[in-house]
Amino acid sequence: MDQLKQIESFVSVSTRGSLSAAARAEGVTPAVIGRRLDALEHRLGVKLMVRTTRSITLTFEGSAFLEDCQRILNDLSNAEASVTLGGVKPSGHLRVSAPAGFGRRHVAPLVRDFLRANPDVTCTLDLTDRLVDLVNEGIDCAIRVGDLADSSLVSVRLAENRRVVVASPDYLARHGVPASPADLHDHVCLALGQQRGWQFANDGGNAVMVKVDGRLECNDGAVLHEWAVAGEGLAWRSLWEVAADLRAGRLVSVLDDFAAPANGVHAVFPHRRNLALRVRAFIDYLKSCYGRADYWLEAAPDGR
């Protein structure tokens, strides 16, 4: 029990930003929270956070440990709910946010199916590429594709996301096939507005960013996809977006030997405690769907 309290306090301080805020949430004094953190670090033999009178900063080890702790506590909460909730059904209004392109293809259809299976739930789906503020905008759950930067949010990994460099057969016939990321400087690269570059893996397997240039740039990934199919240049797109075109031969992937490691598709939400059943059930539903071996083939038909 002491170990669980230590972990809960560590997560609470990390996500709330201070000992006093965590103490108020648990109804104890900051000194109690501080002793739990000291005991946790002593037991693990590693420094998890740097505490000053004004700020809390996670160490590298603390950041990695936080992600594991959040997942463990979320799994524990789900396990308790599956036993104690019994016949209680999800109900109420669910507010979900997702990136526009991914949301249209892989969230909106599942929202519809989820509501059919749970008639007491209603939903507002906000499709936007803007990084929403979950707390201030009243969002229950946001789907995010890629690396997560905000450690104050609880996250659940739903699926892998792999990105590939693609071009049409016509473009490659006219301009040749790049043999390495260095060759991209000699090609027309269709860039996403404000993107720092395209990510690849070097000989050591570490991620490296390659700056690309081209005559066409757009802040809408769907447009870059269409331009690539039309033969206008190379594009760096997620596999979920271009898989059907690759199977149909409308696009060809290149530089596969240099592909960066996959990142993730995550569900993020502000708090672990008292997570509404409708939110927990929806996240579990997405995870089960994305985890099916046949899902990504069925969700991306070859027809355009």
VENFEN-V449118 format. One record per helix or strand of 3 or more residues. SS is the DSSP state (h for helix, s for strand). FROM is the first residue (numbers start at 0). LEN is the number of residues. Records with the same first field share a line. If there is no record, write none. Layout:
BEGIN
SS: FROM-LEN ; FROM-LEN
END
This chain:
BEGIN
h: 1-15 ; 18-8 ; 29-15 ; 59-25 ; 99-7 ; 107-10 ; 168-7 ; 180-6 ; 220-9 ; 238-10 ; 255-3 ; 276-14 ; 294-4
s: 48-3 ; 55-3 ; 91-7 ; 120-7 ; 140-5 ; 153-8 ; 162-5 ; 188-4 ; 197-4 ; 206-4 ; 233-5 ; 251-3 ; 262-7
END
